[in-house]
Amino acid sequence: MHQAIINNQTHPLSQPILVGVCDTFFLRLLGFMFHSPISIDQGLIINQNNESKIDSAIHMFFVNFDLAIIWIDQLNKVVDTCLARRWHPFYMPNKRAKLILEIHPDHLDQFGIGDQLSIENVKMD
């Protein structure tokens, strides 16, 4: 799994967030299922193949901790956010999204609908 750096260009973060990129079927399916609770500096970004409401819906089965969910469109704009509770069956954004950012709940208030994000892949040497 490669990594990416997330920053909020509308409301700059005190420190960018380094996340793992889930861009294969298996990584998207697994997400944070069966994972131990994450630290404040951990997260995932799930890259869907297209922009959709239903394809960007998530579940929290087998996730034993809460997550901040940030849905992002193909232009890297935030289209919706929520606090996803552990073991909750279903969350879907109000608008179509291509990317799903799953991060520590403490970051939820740092993202708002309409915020422009920058997402930079980390080059592995």
PyRosetta script that sets phi, psi and omega in degrees:
from pyrosetta import init, pose_from_sequence

init()
pose = pose_from_sequence("MHQAIINNQTHPLSQPILVGVCDTFFLRLLGFMFHSPISIDQGLIINQNNESKIDSAIHMFFVNFDLAIIWIDQLNKVVDTCLARRWHPFYMPNKRAKLILEIHPDHLDQFGIGDQLSIENVKMD")
pose.set_psi(1, 129.0)
pose.set_omega(1, 176.1)
pose.set_phi(2, -90.3)
pose.set_psi(2, 175.4)
pose.set_omega(2, -174.6)
pose.set_phi(3, -122.6)
pose.set_psi(3, 161.6)
pose.set_omega(3, 177.0)
pose.set_phi(4, -140.2)
pose.set_psi(4, 156.4)
pose.set_omega(4, 177.0)
pose.set_phi(5, -107.7)
pose.set_psi(5, 126.7)
pose.set_omega(5, -178.8)
pose.set_phi(6, -107.7)
pose.set_psi(6, 132.2)
pose.set_omega(6, 173.5)
pose.set_phi(7, -138.5)
pose.set_psi(7, 149.4)
pose.set_omega(7, 178.6)
pose.set_phi(8, -98.4)
pose.set_psi(8, 110.8)
pose.set_omega(8, -178.3)
pose.set_phi(9, -76.1)
pose.set_psi(9, -25.2)
pose.set_omega(9, 179.8)
pose.set_phi(10, -76.1)
pose.set_psi(10, -45.2)
pose.set_omega(10, 178.6)
pose.set_phi(11, -130.2)
pose.set_psi(11, 86.3)
pose.set_omega(11, -172.9)
pose.set_phi(12, -52.5)
pose.set_psi(12, 137.7)
pose.set_omega(12, 177.7)
pose.set_phi(13, -79.0)
pose.set_psi(13, 153.3)
pose.set_omega(13, 176.5)
pose.set_phi(14, -64.8)
pose.set_psi(14, -30.7)
pose.set_omega(14, 175.7)
pose.set_phi(15, -148.9)
pose.set_psi(15, 130.8)
pose.set_omega(15, 177.8)
pose.set_phi(16, -57.8)
pose.set_psi(16, 157.4)
pose.set_omega(16, -178.6)
pose.set_phi(17, -103.6)
pose.set_psi(17, 127.6)
pose.set_omega(17, 177.3)
pose.set_phi(18, -93.2)
pose.set_psi(18, 122.8)
pose.set_omega(18, -175.9)
pose.set_phi(19, -128.4)
pose.set_psi(19, 154.5)
pose.set_omega(19, 170.4)
pose.set_phi(20, -80.5)
pose.set_psi(20, 146.1)
pose.set_omega(20, -178.6)
pose.set_phi(21, -104.5)
pose.set_psi(21, 120.3)
pose.set_omega(21, 177.4)
pose.set_phi(22, -99.2)
pose.set_psi(22, 99.9)
pose.set_omega(22, -176.1)
pose.set_phi(23, -124.8)
pose.set_psi(23, 12.9)
pose.set_omega(23, 172.6)
pose.set_phi(24, -118.0)
pose.set_psi(24, 161.1)
pose.set_omega(24, -179.7)
pose.set_phi(25, -55.1)
pose.set_psi(25, -47.1)
pose.set_omega(25, -177.0)
pose.set_phi(26, -64.3)
pose.set_psi(26, -45.2)
pose.set_omega(26, -179.7)
pose.set_phi(27, -65.6)
pose.set_psi(27, -39.4)
pose.set_omega(27, 176.9)
pose.set_phi(28, -63.8)
pose.set_psi(28, -41.8)
pose.set_omega(28, -179.7)
pose.set_phi(29, -64.3)
pose.set_psi(29, -43.8)
pose.set_omega(29, -175.4)
pose.set_phi(30, -73.8)
pose.set_psi(30, -46.1)
pose.set_omega(30, -178.8)
pose.set_phi(31, 46.8)
pose.set_psi(31, -126.5)
pose.set_omega(31, 178.9)
pose.set_phi(32, -101.1)
pose.set_psi(32, 14.7)
pose.set_omega(32, 176.8)
pose.set_phi(33, -61.8)
pose.set_psi(33, 139.4)
pose.set_omega(33, 177.4)
pose.set_phi(34, 64.4)
pose.set_psi(34, 15.3)
pose.set_omega(34, -178.0)
pose.set_phi(35, -94.2)
pose.set_psi(35, 147.2)
pose.set_omega(35, 173.6)
pose.set_phi(36, -73.5)
pose.set_psi(36, 159.1)
pose.set_omega(36, -178.4)
pose.set_phi(37, -51.1)
pose.set_psi(37, 143.5)
pose.set_omega(37, -176.2)
pose.set_phi(38, -90.7)
pose.set_psi(38, 154.8)
pose.set_omega(38, 174.4)
pose.set_phi(39, -82.7)
pose.set_psi(39, 169.9)
pose.set_omega(39, -175.2)
pose.set_phi(40, -63.0)
pose.set_psi(40, -21.9)
pose.set_omega(40, -177.2)
pose.set_phi(41, -101.0)
pose.set_psi(41, 12.8)
pose.set_omega(41, 178.6)
pose.set_phi(42, -105.3)
pose.set_psi(42, 156.3)
pose.set_omega(42, 176.2)
pose.set_phi(43, -179.0)
pose.set_psi(43, 173.5)
pose.set_omega(43, 176.6)
pose.set_phi(44, -133.4)
pose.set_psi(44, 151.0)
pose.set_omega(44, 167.7)
pose.set_phi(45, -122.9)
pose.set_psi(45, 124.6)
pose.set_omega(45, -178.1)
pose.set_phi(46, -99.9)
pose.set_psi(46, 120.1)
pose.set_omega(46, -176.3)
pose.set_phi(47, -100.0)
pose.set_psi(47, 107.1)
pose.set_omega(47, 177.9)
pose.set_phi(48, -80.0)
pose.set_psi(48, 160.0)
pose.set_omega(48, -179.6)
pose.set_phi(49, -74.8)
pose.set_psi(49, -24.0)
pose.set_omega(49, -180.0)
pose.set_phi(50, -146.8)
pose.set_psi(50, 171.9)
pose.set_omega(50, -179.8)
pose.set_phi(51, -91.6)
pose.set_psi(51, 119.5)
pose.set_omega(51, -173.8)
pose.set_phi(52, -159.2)
pose.set_psi(52, 154.0)
pose.set_omega(52, 172.5)
pose.set_phi(53, -78.4)
pose.set_psi(53, -50.4)
pose.set_omega(53, -175.2)
pose.set_phi(54, -68.9)
pose.set_psi(54, -39.2)
pose.set_omega(54, 179.9)
pose.set_phi(55, -69.8)
pose.set_psi(55, -20.3)
pose.set_omega(55, 178.8)
pose.set_phi(56, -100.0)
pose.set_psi(56, 8.0)
pose.set_omega(56, 173.6)
pose.set_phi(57, -69.9)
pose.set_psi(57, 148.9)
pose.set_omega(57, -179.9)
pose.set_phi(58, -129.0)
pose.set_psi(58, 164.1)
pose.set_omega(58, 169.6)
pose.set_phi(59, -126.2)
pose.set_psi(59, 164.9)
pose.set_omega(59, 179.6)
pose.set_phi(60, -119.5)
pose.set_psi(60, 19.8)
pose.set_omega(60, 175.6)
pose.set_phi(61, -61.5)
pose.set_psi(61, 136.6)
pose.set_omega(61, 179.6)
pose.set_phi(62, 65.5)
pose.set_psi(62, 16.7)
pose.set_omega(62, 171.8)
pose.set_phi(63, -107.4)
pose.set_psi(63, 116.8)
pose.set_omega(63, -171.7)
pose.set_phi(64, -95.5)
pose.set_psi(64, 22.4)
pose.set_omega(64, 179.3)
pose.set_phi(65, -154.6)
pose.set_psi(65, 157.6)
pose.set_omega(65, 179.1)
pose.set_phi(66, -76.6)
pose.set_psi(66, 155.8)
pose.set_omega(66, 178.7)
pose.set_phi(67, -137.1)
pose.set_psi(67, 147.4)
pose.set_omega(67, 166.8)
pose.set_phi(68, -85.8)
pose.set_psi(68, 128.8)
pose.set_omega(68, 180.0)
pose.set_phi(69, -113.9)
pose.set_psi(69, 127.1)
pose.set_omega(69, 178.7)
pose.set_phi(70, -121.6)
pose.set_psi(70, 115.7)
pose.set_omega(70, 177.7)
pose.set_phi(71, -92.9)
pose.set_psi(71, 135.8)
pose.set_omega(71, -171.0)
pose.set_phi(72, -130.6)
pose.set_psi(72, 136.5)
pose.set_omega(72, 179.4)
pose.set_phi(73, -85.9)
pose.set_psi(73, -177.1)
pose.set_omega(73, -176.8)
pose.set_phi(74, -69.0)
pose.set_psi(74, -13.0)
pose.set_omega(74, 176.2)
pose.set_phi(75, -96.8)
pose.set_psi(75, 10.7)
pose.set_omega(75, -179.0)
pose.set_phi(76, 64.6)
pose.set_psi(76, 31.3)
pose.set_omega(76, 173.9)
pose.set_phi(77, -102.1)
pose.set_psi(77, 140.6)
pose.set_omega(77, 177.7)
pose.set_phi(78, -71.5)
pose.set_psi(78, 126.2)
pose.set_omega(78, 179.2)
pose.set_phi(79, -107.3)
pose.set_psi(79, -18.3)
pose.set_omega(79, 177.9)
pose.set_phi(80, -168.9)
pose.set_psi(80, 160.2)
pose.set_omega(80, 176.6)
pose.set_phi(81, -143.7)
pose.set_psi(81, 158.2)
pose.set_omega(81, 171.7)
pose.set_phi(82, -164.5)
pose.set_psi(82, 162.2)
pose.set_omega(82, 170.0)
pose.set_phi(83, -96.0)
pose.set_psi(83, 112.6)
pose.set_omega(83, -178.9)
pose.set_phi(84, -91.4)
pose.set_psi(84, 120.7)
pose.set_omega(84, -179.4)
pose.set_phi(85, -84.7)
pose.set_psi(85, 142.2)
pose.set_omega(85, -179.7)
pose.set_phi(86, -55.2)
pose.set_psi(86, 141.4)
pose.set_omega(86, 176.8)
pose.set_phi(87, 64.6)
pose.set_psi(87, 11.9)
pose.set_omega(87, 177.5)
pose.set_phi(88, -76.1)
pose.set_psi(88, 140.4)
pose.set_omega(88, -171.3)
pose.set_phi(89, -74.1)
pose.set_psi(89, -26.4)
pose.set_omega(89, -169.2)
pose.set_phi(90, -162.4)
pose.set_psi(90, 131.8)
pose.set_omega(90, 170.6)
pose.set_phi(91, -135.7)
pose.set_psi(91, 135.0)
pose.set_omega(91, 179.1)
pose.set_phi(92, -138.2)
pose.set_psi(92, 140.0)
pose.set_omega(92, 179.7)
pose.set_phi(93, -71.5)
pose.set_psi(93, 159.8)
pose.set_omega(93, 177.3)
pose.set_phi(94, -76.1)
pose.set_psi(94, -21.4)
pose.set_omega(94, 178.3)
pose.set_phi(95, -129.3)
pose.set_psi(95, 165.1)
pose.set_omega(95, 179.5)
pose.set_phi(96, -63.6)
pose.set_psi(96, 141.6)
pose.set_omega(96, 178.8)
pose.set_phi(97, -137.0)
pose.set_psi(97, 153.8)
pose.set_omega(97, 176.3)
pose.set_phi(98, -109.3)
pose.set_psi(98, -31.3)
pose.set_omega(98, -177.3)
pose.set_phi(99, -120.2)
pose.set_psi(99, 145.4)
pose.set_omega(99, 176.8)
pose.set_phi(100, -125.4)
pose.set_psi(100, 114.7)
pose.set_omega(100, 178.3)
pose.set_phi(101, -94.4)
pose.set_psi(101, 121.2)
pose.set_omega(101, 178.7)
pose.set_phi(102, -114.8)
pose.set_psi(102, 112.4)
pose.set_omega(102, -174.2)
pose.set_phi(103, -136.9)
pose.set_psi(103, 175.7)
pose.set_omega(103, 179.1)
pose.set_phi(104, -59.9)
pose.set_psi(104, 139.4)
pose.set_omega(104, -177.9)
pose.set_phi(105, -57.1)
pose.set_psi(105, -25.1)
pose.set_omega(105, 178.9)
pose.set_phi(106, -62.9)
pose.set_psi(106, -17.7)
pose.set_omega(106, -179.4)
pose.set_phi(107, -89.6)
pose.set_psi(107, -7.1)
pose.set_omega(107, -172.6)
pose.set_phi(108, -55.9)
pose.set_psi(108, -42.2)
pose.set_omega(108, -177.0)
pose.set_phi(109, -74.5)
pose.set_psi(109, -1.9)
pose.set_omega(109, 179.5)
pose.set_phi(110, -92.5)
pose.set_psi(110, 1.9)
pose.set_omega(110, -179.2)
pose.set_phi(111, -132.9)
pose.set_psi(111, 135.1)
pose.set_omega(111, 177.6)
pose.set_phi(112, -132.9)
pose.set_psi(112, 158.3)
pose.set_omega(112, 178.8)
pose.set_phi(113, -58.9)
pose.set_psi(113, 131.9)
pose.set_omega(113, -178.4)
pose.set_phi(114, 95.4)
pose.set_psi(114, -13.3)
pose.set_omega(114, 178.6)
pose.set_phi(115, -62.8)
pose.set_psi(115, 140.7)
pose.set_omega(115, 176.9)
pose.set_phi(116, -94.7)
pose.set_psi(116, 125.6)
pose.set_omega(116, -179.1)
pose.set_phi(117, -108.2)
pose.set_psi(117, 153.7)
pose.set_omega(117, 169.0)
pose.set_phi(118, -111.8)
pose.set_psi(118, 137.7)
pose.set_omega(118, -178.8)
pose.set_phi(119, -130.7)
pose.set_psi(119, 113.1)
pose.set_omega(119, -177.2)
pose.set_phi(120, -119.0)
pose.set_psi(120, 125.1)
pose.set_omega(120, 175.5)
pose.set_phi(121, -67.1)
pose.set_psi(121, 139.8)
pose.set_omega(121, 176.8)
pose.set_phi(122, -87.9)
pose.set_psi(122, 127.3)
pose.set_omega(122, 179.7)
pose.set_phi(123, -81.1)
pose.set_psi(123, 128.6)
pose.set_omega(123, 178.2)
pose.set_phi(124, -94.7)
pose.set_psi(124, 129.1)
pose.set_omega(124, 178.9)
pose.set_phi(125, -88.9)
pose.dump_pdb("model.pdb")
